[in-house]
């Protein structure tokens, strides 16, 4: 199964570590530190314009990646 993140980005469902609501999670200091570190490592990708509503954390043999998206990710077959 594949998950469509928006902006043409699709990831394998098996690579997803978590899908997080950016409004609820971004207030925590640990979450902000996590996202800053991802940005510093260039492992952060915005797949939609505007204010992100969700962030999706993925891990695969190719590496780890975090995506910002405006819409809730949905399944794609």
C-alpha positions as CSV (number, residue, x, y, z in Angstrom):
1,X,0.0,0.0,0.0
2,X,1.2,3.5,-0.7
3,X,0.3,6.7,1.0
4,X,-0.3,10.0,-0.9
5,X,1.1,12.9,1.1
6,X,0.0,15.7,-1.3
7,X,2.1,17.8,-3.7
8,X,2.9,14.6,-5.8
9,X,4.6,12.9,-2.9
10,X,3.9,9.2,-2.3
11,X,5.5,6.9,0.2
12,X,5.2,3.2,0.9
13,X,2.9,2.5,3.9
14,X,5.6,0.3,5.4
15,X,8.0,3.3,5.7
16,X,5.7,5.4,7.8
17,X,6.8,5.7,11.4
18,X,4.1,8.1,12.4
19,X,1.6,10.8,11.2
20,X,1.3,13.7,13.6
21,X,-1.0,16.7,13.9
22,X,1.3,19.7,13.7
23,X,-0.9,22.0,15.8
24,X,-1.1,19.6,18.7
25,X,2.5,18.3,18.6
26,X,4.5,21.4,17.7
27,X,4.0,23.0,21.1
28,X,6.3,20.4,22.8
29,X,9.9,21.3,23.2
30,X,11.1,17.8,22.2
31,X,9.0,18.0,19.0
32,X,10.4,21.4,18.0
33,X,13.9,20.1,18.7
34,X,13.2,17.0,16.5
35,X,12.0,19.1,13.6
36,X,14.9,21.6,13.9
37,X,17.3,18.6,13.8
38,X,15.6,17.2,10.7
39,X,15.8,20.6,9.0
40,X,19.5,20.9,9.9
41,X,20.2,17.4,8.4
42,X,18.1,18.3,5.3
43,X,15.7,15.5,6.0
44,X,12.6,17.8,6.1
45,X,10.4,18.2,3.0
46,X,7.4,20.5,2.5
47,X,5.0,18.8,0.0
48,X,2.3,21.5,0.1
49,X,2.2,25.3,0.1
50,X,1.1,27.2,3.2
51,X,0.8,26.4,6.8
52,X,1.4,22.6,7.5
53,X,-1.3,20.7,9.3
54,X,0.5,17.4,9.6
55,X,4.0,16.0,9.6
56,X,4.8,12.4,8.5
57,X,8.0,10.7,9.7
58,X,9.3,7.9,7.5
59,X,12.3,5.5,7.7
60,X,13.6,3.2,5.0
61,X,16.9,1.6,4.0
62,X,17.5,4.8,2.0
63,X,17.3,6.9,5.2
64,X,14.9,8.9,7.4
65,X,12.7,11.7,6.1
66,X,10.0,14.0,7.5
67,X,7.3,15.5,5.3
68,X,5.1,18.6,6.1
69,X,1.7,18.4,4.4
70,X,-1.5,20.4,4.6
71,X,-4.0,17.5,4.1
72,X,-4.3,14.3,6.0
73,X,-2.4,11.6,4.2
74,X,-4.6,9.0,2.4
75,X,-4.1,5.5,1.0
76,X,-3.4,5.1,-2.7
77,X,-3.4,1.7,-4.5
